[in-house]
């Protein structure tokens, strides 16, 4: 009994020490919930085994979270009553992976009730997904707290038809730079994309009534066979066909430098991706990454750590949600 009391006191001490520091640290939960990273990795691996596209879903979920109000898990919150949350915004309607975060949270609540934030769970799950897809396993600082605000009107994200300059403006607003933008777009070597995100390039690029001439002809023909010209705007995303993001290789679930080969050969699906080939800095980076997979993966890890630091809540800010889909009662 005495030893249990001492253990509780020590855990409480280290938890308060971490909270008071107000900074992210590697292995933040090593004393308060030492099984955190193992539990996250185990559950993500289980889902990856049955669905190798999971890393792409988690990457997009994490990106959409961090871009709005910072990495505070606000994208996970469900709408309530007449209040529409971030996940109801059009760019977020195709997000997935929520159930994985719920499963991890449920297990962690059994082990360490009220200790691990949803924001850290999402960041760690994304890191583990990256590693499972072939990326580097990077040491991820944790200690994020969960936000208590999620508004549909706050959602403003760089879109697939943005120019590089427009996307850079959006990235700069969250203290990310052109190198980060070019590197993080490499995540488009994995996963799926709905036709609605690029259909204009196949049929009516920039309102010309013609396809985008910069797209490789064979890729355009292949995509047109899967993505017929819509007669009206598709509002039901489940009815919008999907294609693999990577049209340059046969490894649609491997995070590698194939994305940059696609950029340089006109085989990119999204307009923003393709435009990386047409500015001096981004085209040079694309060329370097296409020649050196190791370099890309190293830079990708660094960019992901930087992204995960955007607008974080730490110390006594925010809260530790009991349920990732809802703020705690009384807030």
ABEGO torsion letter per residue (X at the ends): XAAAAAAAAAAAAAAAAAAAAGBBBBGAAAAABAAAAAAAAAAAAAAAAABAAAAAAAAAAAAAAAABGEBAGAAABBBBEABBBAAABAAAAABBGAAAAAAAAAAAAAABBGABBAAAAAAAAAAAAAAAAGBBBBBBBBGBBBBABBBAAABBBBBAABBAAAAAAAAAAAGBBAAAAAAAAAAAABEBBBAAAAAAAAABBGGAGBBBAABBAAAAAAAAAABBBBABBBABAAABBBBBABAABABAABBBAAAAAAAAAGABABAAAAAAAABAAAAAAAAAAAABAAAAAAAAAAAAAAAAABGBBBEABEBBBABAABBBBGX
